[in-house]
Amino acid sequence: MDGCVDFRPIDPKEGRKDHQGIQSNYKLLGCSVRRPRNMASSVFAFNPLTGRRAREPVTPIAPKSRSSLNFRNSHAVKFKCEHSCFEVSNVSYQPPGTELSLLNSVSFSLPEKSFGLIFGRSGSGKTTLVQLLAGISKPTSGSIYIKKYGNDGNPVQSPEPLSSGRVGIVFQFPERYFVADNVLDEVTFGWPRQKGDLQMKEHLALRLQRAINWVGLSGISLDRDPHSLSGGYKRRLALAIQLVQVPDLLILDEPLAGLDWKARADVVKLLKHLKKELTILVVSHDLKELAAIVDRSWRMEMGGILREESLPI
Ligand SMILES: Nc1ncnc2c1ncn2[C@@H]1O[C@H](COP(=O)(O)OP(=O)(O)OP(=O)(O)O)[C@@H](O)[C@H]1O
C-alpha cells in the first residue's frame, strides 16, 4: 500500500493553470488512484497514509490526547519558545539553473501554537518562501527546523529538520480544486482503497472525525456536494483535509481571498480557534481582518528580504 503512490512535485504555479481538476502539482508515478488538485497543494500528497514522502518508512503518528484537542482546555499563546519553535535560518533560494535570487538570507521563528503573518508586495517572494517551507522546493542554502526547549528555556536537543510530511499547506482558492461530489469522498480522496488493513482505516477514520470536529464541519452531512457549501464552509473543508494529519506547521496562502464579509469573519474565527492547537503561518494581504489573531508579522520586501514588522494598519 505504501509503495502504491509516489507523488513528485513539479512547479506548483504551473500546476495551478491546469483545468482538469486532477492533481497537477505532483507527477503521479505508478499509482492506481487519482489525486485531487486541492490535495496537490498539500505536502500530504507525498503519502496519504503518513503525510511523508512515499518512499520514507511508515511510522504512524500518534493521535494527540483528547484534552489537547479540546479548545476550551487550551493554554494561551506565549511568545517565548517554551516547548518548540519553528525556525528558519538564513534561507536563500535561486531556482535551479538560474542566477535569480528570489530569497535572500531569510530568517525568522514562530513558537508553537502561535499565528505568524507574512505580508508584502506582489512578486516579493512570499509564495516562493512557503513552497520551501512545505518542501515543494529546496533552499539553495540555509535551514528550516524545529527546536525543542525545556522548562528552563534551554534547547533540549539539537534542532530537527522540519519534515515536509509534517507541514500542511492550503494554497489560494482551494475549493476550485474540489473533485468529489460529496464531502466524505473529498476528504478521503487519496486514501487507500484496498480491502484489509482495518486498523489503519480505523486510525484514519478517527483522524478524519477529529479534523471535521476541529473545523466545525460536524453539522454538515458527509453526503453534501462540496460545491454546494457556502464559501466559508468550503474553506473549512479544505482545512479539514490538511488537519487529518495534525501538521507541525499549517501554512495558508491568502485564506480570505474571494470570500464575502460573512465568510471572511467565519474563517478568521475558525483560525482563532485553530491557533490554540496548531502553529499557523499565513501569507495574506488582508491585514486588518487578521490583525486580532496575529502574534508575529513580517514584511517580505522586493528581492526576497524578510523583516519582522508590525502590521501597517
Ligand atoms: N521558478 C522561477 N523562476 C524564475 N522566477 C520565478 C520562479 N518562481 C517565481 N519567480 C519570480 O519570483 C518572484 C517572486 O514570486 P512569488 O510568487 O514568490 O511572489 P509573491 O510575493 O508570492 O507574489 P503574490 O503576492 O503576487 O503571490 C516573482 O517575480 C516571480 O515571477
PDBQT file of the ligand as one rigid body, heavy atoms in Angstrom, charges set to zero:
ROOT
HETATM    1  N1  LIG A 401      10.869  29.234 -10.846  1.00  0.00    +0.000 N 
HETATM    2  C1  LIG A 401      11.008  30.555 -11.011  1.00  0.00    +0.000 A 
HETATM    3  N2  LIG A 401      11.900  31.041 -11.890  1.00  0.00    +0.000 NA
HETATM    4  C2  LIG A 401      12.050  32.368 -12.059  1.00  0.00    +0.000 A 
HETATM    5  N3  LIG A 401      11.357  33.291 -11.387  1.00  0.00    +0.000 NA
HETATM    6  C3  LIG A 401      10.439  32.878 -10.512  1.00  0.00    +0.000 A 
HETATM    7  C4  LIG A 401      10.214  31.496 -10.269  1.00  0.00    +0.000 A 
HETATM    8  N4  LIG A 401       9.241  31.377  -9.323  1.00  0.00    +0.000 NA
HETATM    9  C5  LIG A 401       8.883  32.636  -9.008  1.00  0.00    +0.000 A 
HETATM   10  N5  LIG A 401       9.602  33.536  -9.721  1.00  0.00    +0.000 N 
HETATM   11  C6  LIG A 401       9.540  35.016  -9.604  1.00  0.00    +0.000 C 
HETATM   12  O1  LIG A 401       9.888  35.320  -8.268  1.00  0.00    +0.000 OA
HETATM   13  C7  LIG A 401       9.207  36.465  -7.812  1.00  0.00    +0.000 C 
HETATM   14  C8  LIG A 401       8.503  36.132  -6.521  1.00  0.00    +0.000 C 
HETATM   15  O2  LIG A 401       7.354  35.349  -6.803  1.00  0.00    +0.000 OA
HETATM   16  P1  LIG A 401       6.320  34.908  -5.681  1.00  0.00    +0.000 P 
HETATM   17  O3  LIG A 401       5.208  34.190  -6.350  1.00  0.00    +0.000 OA
HETATM   18  O4  LIG A 401       7.037  34.183  -4.618  1.00  0.00    +0.000 OA
HETATM   19  O5  LIG A 401       5.818  36.319  -5.158  1.00  0.00    +0.000 OA
HETATM   20  P2  LIG A 401       4.619  36.642  -4.147  1.00  0.00    +0.000 P 
HETATM   21  O6  LIG A 401       5.152  37.597  -3.154  1.00  0.00    +0.000 OA
HETATM   22  O7  LIG A 401       4.048  35.381  -3.612  1.00  0.00    +0.000 OA
HETATM   23  O8  LIG A 401       3.572  37.348  -5.071  1.00  0.00    +0.000 OA
HETATM   24  P3  LIG A 401       1.948  37.344  -4.969  1.00  0.00    +0.000 P 
HETATM   25  O9  LIG A 401       1.591  38.167  -3.751  1.00  0.00    +0.000 OA
HETATM   26  O10 LIG A 401       1.520  38.000  -6.236  1.00  0.00    +0.000 OA
HETATM   27  O11 LIG A 401       1.516  35.923  -4.865  1.00  0.00    +0.000 OA
HETATM   28  C9  LIG A 401       8.272  36.850  -8.936  1.00  0.00    +0.000 C 
HETATM   29  O12 LIG A 401       8.890  37.888  -9.654  1.00  0.00    +0.000 OA
HETATM   30  C10 LIG A 401       8.153  35.592  -9.768  1.00  0.00    +0.000 C 
HETATM   31  O13 LIG A 401       7.903  35.898 -11.102  1.00  0.00    +0.000 OA
ENDROOT
TORSDOF 0
